[in-house]
Amino acid sequence: MARAILVGVDLGGASGFDPTLDELAQLAESAGDLPVARVVARRKSPDPALFVGSGKADEIKALVEGHQAEAVLFDQALSPAQQRNLERHLGVAVADRTMLILEIFAARAQSHEGKLQVELAQLQYLSTRLVRRWSHLERQRGGIGTRGGPGEAQIELDRRMIGERIKSVKERLEKVKRQRRTQRRSRERNETFRVSLVGYTNAGKSTLFNALVKARSYAADQLFATLDTTTRQLYLEDVGRSVSLSDTVGFIRDLPHKLVEAFEATLQEAAEADLLLHVVDAASPLLAEQMTEVQRVLAEISADGVPQILVYNKFDKLEATQRPRTVVDALELDRGVRVPRVFVSALQGHGLDELRGLIGEAAAGTLKARLNADEPAPSTSSDESSVETDSDPRRTGNQHLHSS
């Protein structure tokens, strides 16, 4: 387990900045590193050479030596040049948030499809970083009347090899996408109502999936515990029919675009669903920000128009004074859209009957009509629980629930 220094840079109100670096620490632990110190810097803009500037880089170097650290992990994306310069300056390996996420995905992917998707994202990431892989060959460049040398030729050779591998992996993924389209057409012919679980990583999607369909999908209290899509039939007694329920990969702040692109085949399950169960960690202090990030990714894959049920999970972790007055209510969103919300504990089974009832109404086509017919959701009053005030999207994140 490598000892690592965590670094975050506040760029003056940049969205998603985490002053505690708690999520980066979770990512580091998920990747097999041991965080030993944290550094927060503040800049108006990133330093072109070292991202944090020379003074802060010297401070980080002192921490590396003092803690005998073997790696420095940045919460933001680094350019290839910044990463190379930092490694030279600090004398240890440097990784950014994107690389950490890719490493975790590579370790967790189980299915053939998942491994292909991760390999594609890794190759696309690596193709921009070849400049640092061959720094030991730089001395071979130059000479009278020349503009390069063996080092440059080796970089070009590797770039071509990576390009060919990317092409091969894309072709194989295209076959997977065609297979999935065939499966979806089959479900459409059978008039199967398709439900997909989406949400921020570690919100409890897999635990909820297992509780609803009595499955044994891997679930753990860690980031990206599961990557591969699993689909099962969920029988709804109230409406006397089954629906198709799929568990999908979790989202996270600053999820690399190339990773979203690589996982397109998997994420299409959400884009082509009839209903999304947006699973939220009700006990998270960053609830609104996490919901916003999920909505951003849904918009990126053209799934933001799919009807949703907000599932506030981990109800059991809330203090008694924080718990809602009712298990089921609805949120009044902008443009007059109302979204049903249900509080559950997937671990203890609380609220699951109510959730099944809402899914049944959606499958029967009666949920939207009932929502429109109901009285508007009550406004937040001063004596309501903290779940319905400080962390509730009716105050902090409503505008993001159905926007891009």
C-alpha positions in Angstrom: 0.0 0.0 0.0 1.7 3.2 -1.2 1.8 6.2 1.2 0.2 9.2 -0.6 -0.1 13.0 -0.2 -3.4 14.4 -1.2 -3.6 17.8 -2.9 -6.6 20.0 -3.8 -6.5 23.4 -5.4 -9.3 26.0 -4.9 -9.4 28.0 -8.1 -11.8 30.6 -6.8 -15.3 29.1 -6.7 -14.6 26.3 -9.2 -17.6 23.9 -9.0 -17.2 20.8 -7.0 -14.1 21.8 -5.0 -13.8 19.7 -1.8 -11.9 21.5 0.9 -11.8 18.4 3.1 -10.5 16.1 0.2 -12.6 13.3 1.8 -13.7 12.0 -1.6 -10.2 12.0 -2.9 -9.1 10.1 0.2 -11.9 7.5 -0.6 -10.7 7.2 -4.2 -7.1 6.8 -3.0 -8.1 4.0 -0.6 -10.2 2.3 -3.2 -7.1 2.4 -5.5 -4.9 0.8 -2.8 -3.1 3.9 -1.5 -2.8 5.1 2.1 -3.4 8.9 2.5 -0.9 10.3 5.0 -1.3 14.1 4.6 -3.5 16.6 2.9 -2.7 19.9 1.2 -5.1 22.6 0.1 -3.8 25.4 -2.2 -5.6 28.5 -3.4 -4.9 30.1 -6.8 -6.7 32.3 -9.3 -5.7 29.9 -12.1 -3.5 26.8 -12.4 0.3 27.3 -12.8 1.1 26.2 -16.4 4.2 24.3 -15.3 3.4 22.8 -11.8 -0.3 23.5 -11.4 0.2 24.6 -7.8 3.2 26.9 -8.3 6.8 26.5 -7.2 6.3 27.6 -3.6 3.5 25.1 -2.9 5.4 22.4 -4.8 8.3 22.9 -2.5 5.9 22.5 0.5 4.5 19.3 -1.0 8.1 18.0 -1.5 8.9 18.6 2.2 5.7 16.6 3.1 6.7 13.8 0.8 10.1 13.6 2.5 8.7 14.0 6.0 6.1 11.3 5.5 8.3 9.1 3.3 5.4 9.2 0.8 5.6 7.3 -2.5 2.9 9.2 -4.4 1.2 12.6 -4.7 -2.5 12.5 -5.7 -4.2 15.6 -7.2 -8.0 16.2 -6.9 -8.0 17.9 -10.3 -7.0 16.8 -13.8 -3.4 17.6 -14.7 -2.0 18.2 -18.1 0.7 15.7 -19.3 3.4 18.5 -19.0 2.2 19.4 -15.4 2.3 15.7 -14.4 5.8 15.2 -15.9 7.1 18.4 -14.2 5.7 17.6 -10.8 7.2 14.1 -10.9 10.6 15.6 -11.7 10.3 18.2 -8.9 8.8 15.9 -6.2 10.8 12.8 -7.0 7.8 10.5 -6.7 4.9 9.3 -8.8 2.1 11.8 -9.4 -1.5 10.9 -10.4 -4.6 13.0 -10.9 -8.2 12.3 -10.2 -8.8 10.9 -13.7 -5.9 8.3 -13.3 -7.2 7.2 -9.9 -10.7 6.6 -11.2 -9.3 4.7 -14.2 -7.2 2.5 -11.9 -10.2 1.7 -9.7 -12.3 0.9 -12.8 -9.6 -1.4 -14.1 -9.4 -3.3 -10.9 -13.2 -3.7 -10.4 -14.4 -4.5 -14.0 -15.4 -8.2 -14.1 -17.3 -8.7 -17.4 -15.7 -8.9 -20.8 -17.7 -5.7 -21.8 -16.6 -3.8 -18.6 -12.9 -4.7 -19.2 -13.1 -3.5 -22.8 -14.7 -0.2 -21.7 -12.0 0.4 -19.1 -9.2 -0.5 -21.5 -10.5 1.9 -24.1 -10.6 4.8 -21.5 -7.1 3.9 -20.3 -5.7 3.8 -23.8 -7.2 7.2 -24.6 -5.8 8.6 -21.4 -2.3 7.1 -22.0 -2.2 8.4 -25.7 -1.9 11.9 -24.4 0.9 11.1 -21.9 3.5 9.4 -24.0 5.7 12.5 -23.7 6.5 11.5 -20.1 6.9 7.8 -20.7 10.0 8.3 -22.8 11.8 11.1 -21.0 14.9 8.9 -20.6 15.3 9.0 -24.4 15.4 12.8 -24.7 19.2 12.9 -24.7 19.1 11.0 -28.0 17.5 13.8 -29.8 19.2 16.6 -31.7 22.3 16.6 -33.8 23.4 18.8 -36.7 20.6 19.2 -39.3 18.1 16.9 -37.4 14.8 17.5 -35.7 14.5 14.3 -33.8 16.0 11.0 -33.1 15.3 7.5 -31.8 13.4 8.8 -28.8 10.9 10.6 -31.0 10.6 7.6 -33.3 9.8 5.4 -30.2 7.1 7.8 -29.1 5.5 7.7 -32.6 5.7 3.9 -32.7 3.9 3.6 -29.4 1.4 6.2 -30.4 0.6 4.2 -33.5 0.4 0.9 -31.6 -2.0 2.5 -29.1 -4.1 4.0 -32.0 -4.4 0.6 -33.5 -5.4 -1.0 -30.2 -8.0 1.8 -29.6 -9.5 1.0 -33.0 -9.7 -2.7 -32.2 -11.3 -2.2 -28.8 -13.9 0.3 -30.3 -14.8 -2.3 -32.9 -15.3 -5.0 -30.3 -17.4 -2.6 -28.2 -19.5 -1.8 -31.2 -20.4 -5.5 -31.3 -21.4 -5.3 -27.7 -23.6 -2.3 -28.4 -25.3 -4.2 -31.3 -26.0 -7.1 -28.9 -27.5 -4.8 -26.3 -29.7 -3.1 -29.0 -31.0 -6.6 -30.0 -31.7 -7.4 -26.4 -33.5 -4.1 -25.9 -35.6 -4.6 -29.1 -36.6 -8.0 -27.7 -37.7 -6.5 -24.4 -39.7 -3.8 -26.4 -41.5 -6.5 -28.4 -42.4 -8.1 -25.1 -43.6 -4.8 -23.9 -41.2 -5.0 -20.9 -41.2 -1.9 -18.7 -37.6 -1.0 -18.2 -36.3 0.5 -14.9 -32.7 1.5 -14.3 -31.0 2.4 -11.1 -28.7 5.5 -11.3 -27.0 7.6 -8.7 -23.8 8.8 -7.2 -21.2 6.1 -6.4 -21.7 4.6 -3.0 -25.3 5.8 -2.7 -26.4 2.2 -2.2 -27.7 1.2 -5.6 -26.4 -2.4 -5.6 -27.7 -2.9 -2.0 -31.1 -1.6 -3.1 -31.0 -3.8 -6.3 -30.3 -6.9 -4.2 -33.1 -6.0 -1.7 -35.7 -5.5 -4.5 -35.0 -8.6 -6.6 -33.3 -10.9 -4.0 -30.2 -10.9 -6.1 -26.6 -11.4 -4.9 -24.8 -8.6 -6.8 -21.6 -7.5 -5.1 -22.2 -4.5 -2.8 -19.8 -2.8 -0.4 -19.3 0.5 1.4 -16.8 1.8 -1.2 -16.6 3.8 -4.3 -17.4 2.0 -7.5 -18.0 -1.4 -5.8 -19.8 -2.6 -9.0 -19.2 -1.5 -12.6 -21.0 -4.1 -14.7 -24.7 -3.8 -15.5 -26.9 -6.5 -14.0 -30.5 -6.9 -15.1 -33.2 -8.9 -13.2 -37.0 -9.2 -13.3 -38.9 -7.5 -10.5 -42.4 -8.8 -9.9 -44.9 -6.1 -8.7 -47.8 -7.7 -6.9 -49.9 -4.6 -6.9 -50.2 -4.5 -10.7 -49.7 -8.2 -11.4 -46.7 -7.8 -13.7 -42.9 -7.9 -13.9 -40.6 -5.1 -14.9 -37.0 -5.2 -15.9 -34.6 -3.7 -13.3 -31.0 -2.8 -14.2 -28.2 -1.8 -11.9 -25.7 0.5 -13.6 -22.3 2.0 -12.8 -22.2 4.9 -10.3 -21.4 8.5 -11.2 -18.9 10.8 -9.5 -17.8 14.4 -9.6 -15.6 15.1 -12.6 -16.1 11.7 -14.1 -13.7 11.7 -17.0 -15.5 12.4 -20.3 -13.6 9.6 -22.0 -14.9 7.2 -19.3 -18.5 8.3 -19.9 -17.8 7.8 -23.6 -16.2 4.4 -23.1 -19.1 3.2 -20.9 -21.7 4.4 -23.5 -22.9 0.8 -24.1 -23.6 0.3 -20.4 -25.1 3.8 -19.8 -27.5 3.3 -22.7 -29.5 1.1 -20.2 -30.3 4.4 -18.4 -30.9 6.5 -21.6 -33.4 4.0 -23.0 -35.2 3.1 -19.7 -38.8 3.9 -19.1 -38.1 4.9 -15.5 -35.0 5.9 -13.5 -34.7 5.2 -9.8 -32.3 8.0 -8.9 -30.7 6.7 -5.7 -29.4 9.4 -3.3 -27.4 9.1 -0.1 -29.9 10.8 2.2 -27.2 11.1 5.0 -24.6 12.7 2.8 -23.7 16.4 3.6 -23.1 16.8 -0.2 -26.5 15.5 -1.2 -27.4 18.4 -3.5 -24.0 18.5 -5.2 -24.1 14.8 -5.8 -27.6 15.0 -7.3 -26.5 17.8 -9.6 -23.5 15.7 -10.8 -25.8 12.7 -11.6 -28.1 15.0 -13.5 -25.2 16.4 -15.5 -24.1 12.9 -16.6 -27.7 11.9 -17.4 -27.9 15.0 -19.6 -24.6 14.0 -21.3 -26.0 10.6 -22.3 -29.4 12.1 -23.2 -31.2 10.4 -20.3 -32.3 13.6 -18.5 -35.8 13.4 -20.0 -36.5 9.9 -18.6 -39.1 10.0 -15.8 -37.5 9.6 -12.3 -38.3 8.5 -8.8 -36.0 10.0 -6.2 -35.0 7.3 -3.8 -33.4 8.8 -0.6 -31.5 5.8 0.6 -29.7 5.2 4.0 -32.7 6.4 5.9 -31.4 4.4 8.9 -28.3 6.7 9.1 -30.3 9.8 9.8 -30.8 11.0 13.4 -34.3 10.8 14.7 -34.7 14.6 14.5 -33.6 14.5 10.8 -36.1 11.9 9.6 -38.9 13.0 7.3 -42.6 13.1 8.5 -43.7 10.9 5.6 -42.0 8.1 3.7 -43.4 9.3 0.3 -43.7 12.8 -0.9 -43.0 14.8 -4.1 -40.7 17.7 -5.0 -41.9 20.7 -7.0 -39.3 21.4 -9.6 -38.9 24.2 -12.1 -41.1 24.3 -15.1 -43.8 22.8 -12.9 -42.4 19.2 -13.0 -43.1 17.2 -9.9 -40.9 14.2 -9.0 -42.0 11.6 -6.5 -39.6 10.9 -3.6 -39.4 8.0 -1.2 -37.2 7.5 1.8 -35.8 4.0 2.2 -33.2 1.9 3.9 -32.1 -0.8 1.5 -30.0 -2.4 4.2 -32.9 -2.7 6.7 -35.8 -2.9 4.2 -37.6 0.3 5.3 -39.7 2.0 2.6 -39.3 -0.8 0.0 -43.0 -1.6 -0.2 -43.7 2.1 -0.9 -41.0 2.1 -3.5 -42.5 -1.0 -5.2 -45.9 0.8 -5.1 -44.5 3.8 -6.9 -42.8 1.6 -9.6 -46.1 -0.2 -10.1 -47.9 3.1 -10.6 -45.3 4.2 -13.1 -45.5 0.9 -15.0 -49.3 1.1 -15.0 -49.2 4.7 -16.3 -51.0 6.2 -13.3 -48.2 7.8 -11.4 -47.8 11.0 -13.5 -51.5 11.6 -13.5 -51.8 11.2 -9.7 -48.8 13.5 -9.2 -50.4 16.2 -11.3 -53.7 15.7 -9.5 -52.3 15.9 -6.0 -51.9 19.2 -4.1 -48.5 20.9 -4.6 -45.8 19.7 -2.3 -45.8 21.8 1.0 -43.3 24.5 1.2 -40.4 24.1 3.7 -41.2 25.5 7.1 -38.8 26.4 9.8 -39.6 23.4 12.0 -39.0 20.8 9.4 -36.2 18.3 9.6 -32.7 19.1 8.3 -33.2 16.6 5.5 -36.0 18.9 4.2 -34.1 22.1 4.6 -30.3 22.4 4.4 -29.7 19.3 2.3 -33.0 19.1 0.5 -32.9 19.9 -3.2 -36.1 22.0 -2.8 -33.8 24.6 -1.5 -30.4 23.8 -2.9 -30.6 21.6 -6.0 -34.0 21.7 -7.5 -33.1 23.5 -10.6 -30.6 20.8 -11.6 -32.9 17.8 -11.4 -34.2 18.1 -14.9 -31.7 20.4 -16.5 -28.4 19.8 -18.3 
